[in-house]
């Protein structure tokens, strides 16, 4: 979403109200009611059906998603596929979002084309859901809270893995991972808030060190699927240990 310029002096009218990114999701635009989906819409060979199939595969097989689901369950926030995930059409190149008002993860069925992309989006949005579960996140009024969760999501979801960056033809050496995380966090804020780039960068910079170092519930940065498997194993063992203490 392009940053909004302040109104010119002497001009009439006020700034447009921030829609918090809802305008990017067709069925969640403010002032519009969600239409019931027809049988044909949800049938075979549609974006929605493909999205539902890929979502199930992600939840059943991705160690990132399985760890996050277990962590949320242990925190008292059990996730149900039919209640907490929704495949919907979105604008632009947005892939998904977390709607804190309904505790739902939106998956952009018209923009997610392959399984690895679905796995990353599900993980990214589950991290937001985990943050929403464990902390009092003020998504709408405190941009630092939003920045922190975006930093964590970019850092822990695989968004900035070496393979992901290679597919974007982005290469770097020293601290490339940190640079990628910072850049993606800023872009995510700009997509859902009507703020300029300077304000988004300031919010990210002010919380970056603390939020970049927060690896919960993984206990580490899972740079690959294998790393995530090890993290999931350690998480399960850690939970069993505390259960038996």
Beta strands, then each sheet from edge to edge (+ up, - down):
strand 1: 85-88
strand 2: 96-99
strand 3: 104-108
sheet 1: 1+ 3+ 2-
end
